[in-house]
């Protein structure tokens, strides 16, 4: 896996998963409902990750992530929801 996209990354399980994948040198994109600044992201994940604030109920959210090239199409990516 080259990249992991994790929804609910500020919750207990999502956060633990993000930290584990970061330790394995996997590129992690975290998606959450909370607005977080850079310091909060660093404190929550231990390292800087790509963090996107959005609600997953809207399919347009994925379109925005793809358009902004945050999700690498064609790579070995895994989506954790």
C-alpha positions in Angstrom: 0.0 0.0 0.0 1.4 3.4 -1.0 -1.4 5.6 0.5 -4.1 5.3 3.1 -7.2 7.5 3.3 -8.8 7.4 6.7 -12.2 8.8 7.7 -12.9 9.4 11.3 -9.2 9.9 11.9 -9.7 12.1 15.0 -11.6 9.2 16.8 -9.9 6.5 18.9 -9.6 3.8 16.3 -9.0 6.1 13.3 -6.2 7.9 15.2 -4.5 4.7 16.2 -4.7 3.4 12.7 -3.2 6.7 11.3 -0.3 6.6 13.7 0.4 2.9 12.9 0.4 3.5 9.1 2.6 6.6 9.5 5.1 4.5 11.5 5.2 2.1 8.5 6.1 5.1 6.2 2.7 5.0 4.4 1.4 8.3 3.0 -1.7 9.0 5.1 -4.6 11.4 4.3 -6.8 11.9 7.3 -10.4 13.0 6.9 -12.4 14.4 9.8 -15.3 16.6 10.8 -13.3 18.8 13.1 -11.4 22.0 11.9 -7.8 21.5 13.1 -4.9 23.9 12.8 -1.3 22.7 12.2 -0.4 22.4 15.9 -3.5 20.3 16.6 -2.7 18.0 13.7 0.9 17.6 14.9 -0.3 16.9 18.5 -3.0 14.5 17.4 -1.0 12.4 14.9 2.6 12.9 16.1 3.7 13.9 12.7 2.3 16.2 10.0 -0.2 14.4 7.8 -2.5 15.6 5.1 -5.7 16.5 7.0 -8.9 17.4 5.3 -12.0 18.7 7.1 -15.2 17.4 5.5 -18.3 15.4 5.9 -18.4 12.2 4.0 -22.1 12.2 3.5 -21.5 14.4 0.4 -20.2 12.5 -2.6 -18.8 15.8 -3.9 -16.2 15.6 -1.1 -14.4 12.7 -2.9 -14.6 14.6 -6.1 -12.8 17.6 -4.5 -10.1 15.3 -3.0 -9.5 13.8 -6.4 -9.6 17.2 -8.2 -7.0 18.6 -5.8 -4.9 15.5 -6.3 -4.8 14.6 -2.6 -5.8 11.0 -3.5 -3.3 9.5 -5.9 -5.3 7.7 -8.6 -3.7 4.6 -9.9 -1.5 4.0 -6.9 -1.9 1.2 -4.3 -4.3 3.1 -2.1 -6.6 1.9 0.6 -9.6 3.6 2.0 -10.5 3.0 5.7 -14.0 4.1 6.6 
